[in-house]
């Protein structure tokens, strides 16, 4: 990746200002690892670190619907900071959801507890597609405000912004909700390739705009979540999905902030995901990191990849398995590894087990 000179530059090509305060996190272990520079220890954060595993989260969210909570900057700030305070992780992930930009452009979407995003009118035709208009920064003033509050408060701890990747967002929009087999989504992809291409292209633009808002407000890195992309065969990914994901990575490349690309069940896709344009590829627990390093190819960082379920085993076992992850990551050399779980924190996880894991990774990887 190129030098993160964007940290201190005043203006981006479209004339907006980029806060210099992002620079406070420049020398953090997380950003150093993203740039393959020497690190004092392997940085660690957890996908879904903010959320239902924390009693303090349940308390502040009481009575507030999920998507509404994402539009309250002070609440977003508090929830984002909770796991940083508690676990001493090396990065904060912005509290929001992948469907927030869809809601912001007028899609009728709700997050149902213990179900996930539910879309009132799924998108299945060219006519439906007209409802998916471009996202403007003015559609999400609460995102700009919340990121700004957080960057001021976080100081040297980097803030990771994020968005859903076109395929995963398309799956929710076409199915109308969470899906095991993605059958309607794939039927469109295989049977109506022009409609599909138009859909993922529009989603790429919405996702790019959502990431730009977060970066311009001060996020230090971004992660593109393509959680369900592992349901695709490599040729279909290459033909029907990769161009849209690449469009997103290209759209934010000029900011110079590290770009992470994550999906689940992506063992057969890791090489293509490496080519899609990210600087760092997230790996689930099914592929050891030394094998992933070969598949992703040289010059890329890796993020992962402890099986989240390991956290339910005794501490000694967690430590043995975490050490195995650190050992496998040595294939990357001295830097370029960001420790994470292979997928998100589960609501039933013991928060203390997560805090112990952070301390263990720091200690076991100290250089
Ligand atoms: O801590 C963090 O990682 C930041 C916040 C975050 C949330 N969602 C908050 C959230 C992030 C990064 C996401 C991303 C997201 N949202 C993904 C990609 C990551 C992944 O897990 O694969 C996906 C697929 C979604 C869609 C979504 N939103 C699902 C499947 C769910 C869970 C539904 C349930 O109740 O089990 C949500 C809701 C959601 N997003 C919650 C949180 C904390 C739980 C809702 C609540 O607390 O009421």
Boltz pocket constraint, residues with backbone or C-beta under 6 A from the ligand:
constraints:
  - pocket:
      binder: B
      contacts: [[A, 46], [A, 47], [A, 48], [A, 49], [A, 50], [A, 51], [A, 52], [A, 61], [A, 66], [A, 93], [A, 94], [A, 95], [A, 96], [A, 97], [A, 98], [A, 99], [A, 111], [A, 112], [A, 113], [A, 114], [A, 115], [A, 116], [A, 117], [A, 162], [A, 225], [A, 227], [A, 344]]
      max_distance: 6.0
